[in-house]
Amino acid sequence: MWLAAAAMGAATATGSEPPTAISGRVVMPGGPTAAVTVVARAFDGPSQFRIDLDEGQSSYRLEVPAGRYVVFAVPRDPADARRGAYTSFSLCHRIVRQGGRTIRPCTTSPPITVEVAPGAERRDIDIDDWRLKPEVAATLQLSPTASGR
């Protein structure tokens, strides 16, 4: 069973499996983060796990079963059609933020898969690519049956 741990801003698993998590930040261009829902969608199935972040809140942590996920964010304002995701831009942008150099400019791509081993936490899965192609963004939808809060 999945419960929301509102005080910690995390979706939490209960049961006998070891805690497995994905965590990072949501970074939106131009300033403070809007209210968003962060989603980890199973790569090989319809399962989705989610956590709602309030306006200005940027850190998230989702406890999920071990597996492979696509991680993205959907603004909670229904009029806002943007989608943000963890992509190759996110990996490149992290290098630049840490003072490193890249061979090419950071560019958008489809979301990359995040693999989480049992009992492990994948950190720094930052959702900061908000320049997705429309056909890519259209695939990143929140399921009404997503687990979490």
N, C-alpha and C positions, 0 to 999 in steps of 0.2 A: 504494500500500500504506500502511496506517495502522500506526504504531508508538506505544507508550506511552513517554513520557519520564518515568520514575518520579522521578528526582531533582528535576525541576522541577515535578512534579505537573501535567503537561499531556499531552493527546493531541496527537500531532504528525503532520502529513502529510508524505509524501515524494513526490517527483516533480517535474514541470516547472511546475506551477501556483504562482503566488505565494502565500506564507503568508497565510491569512485566518483570523481568530480571533474568538472570543467570550470575554470574561472578566468576572469580577465576584466577588461574595462570596455565601456561603450564610449567612443569618442566621435562626436558629430562635428562637421565643419562649421566654423563660425561662432562657436561659443558653447554655452551650457547645453547639457544633454536634455533633450525633450523627454517626456514620459514615454517609455518604450517597454515592450515585452521582448525579453531575450529568449530565444528558442534553440534547443539542441534537437535536431531531427535525425532520427536513426537513418544511416546511409542506406541500409538494406531493408527498410520497412517503413510503415506509416507512423511508428511511435514518435511522439514529440514530448519534450519536457520543457517547462517554461518557468520564468520568474518575471514579475512585473517590477520595473524600476520607476520611481517617481522622478519628476522633473528635477534636474540637477544631480541626481544620483548616478554615478557612473560605474561603480564596481559591482560585479555579479559573481555568484558561485552557484552552480547547479550540480546536485548529486544525481548521477545517472548510473544505470547498469553499465558494466564494461562493454565496449563496442566501438563502432565507428559512427561519427556524427558530422552533420553540417550545422554550423553555428551561425545564427543571424539575429537581427533585431528588426522589430516592426513597431513604428510609432503607434501609441495608443489612441491618438487623434485619428478618427476614421477619415478625415479629409486629407490626411498626410499619406500619400502613396509611396513615399520613399522606403527603401529597404537598405539595411547595412549588413555586411557580412564579414566573416573572417576569410580572407583571400590571400593570394600571393602579394597583393599590395600591402596587407597587414604585416607580413614577414619582412618585406623590404622597408616599410615605413618604420618598423621597430629598429632596424639597423641605423637609419638616418636619425631617429630620435635619440639614440644612444651615442651620437657623434661619429658614426661610421660613414663610410662612403660606399656607393653602389656603382656598378659598371654602367647601368642604364637607369633612367628615371623610374620611379615606382609607378606601375600601371595597374589598372583593375584587371580582374580575371573572374571566372566563376568561383564560387566558394571552394575551399580546399577541405578535405576530410580530416577530421581530428580523431585520432585513435586513442582510446583510453583503456589501459590494462586494468584488471581487477585490483582494487585497493589503491590505485594510483590517482594522482590529481594532475591534470594538464593545466598549467598556469600560463598566463600571458596570452590567452586566446582573445586578443583584442578585436572588437568589432569596430573597424574604423574605415572600411571601404563603403562609401555611400554613393559612389559613381558607377554603379553596376549598370550593365546594358539592360534595356527594358525587358528583353526576353529572358534574361537571367533573373532579374528582380521578380518577374511574374511567377517564377517557380517557388519563391520564398513566401509561403502563406502560413498563417497561424491556423492550426486545426482547432475547431471548437472543442475537441475532446483531448487537447493537450493536458498532460499531468502537471501539477504545480499550482502556483498562485500568481 
